[in-house]
């Protein structure tokens, strides 16, 4: 019974028991056929096309720009959050929902480098004071937004470039670069 839900069903003479034949979706009633589908990765022994189809079904699904909200507020808020994360004033987990795994790992690495640099100087993590300019947005293709935002503080100006992709009916940052 590995990888298959066990459901006791009444079929013929096996009342209440499940046999190897009664666990297959083909012999199950249509109402529970979906519940009897294999869990986890595609079983071995299937062709590579079946495995690819299985992975594509459970992977992130692209979403059209028309089905997504205005990206401008997200770009502004992500910019503010990224600058605060690098300054040590905000936890990275607060933006985990809005970034891809690669971006999360990159931000984690940059935040730890910044924290080590602050520790070496003996400087505490303080909330930076800065102003966020108006984002410049472009749409290279449907479901993708590329934006740049200029962030100015007393000491310097920085550019934050963000690529948003519509995945699973919401925007997610697939690339963030702070210059």
Protein Blocks (a to p, Z undefined) as FASTA:
>chain_A
ZZiacddddehjlgoiacfklmpmklpcfklmmmmpcehjddehiafklmmmmmmmmmcc
dddfklpccfklmmmmmmmmmmmmmnopacfklmmmmpcfklmmmmmmmmmmmmmmmmmn
opacddddddddddddddfbghiacdddddddfkbccddddddddeehiacdfbdcdZZ
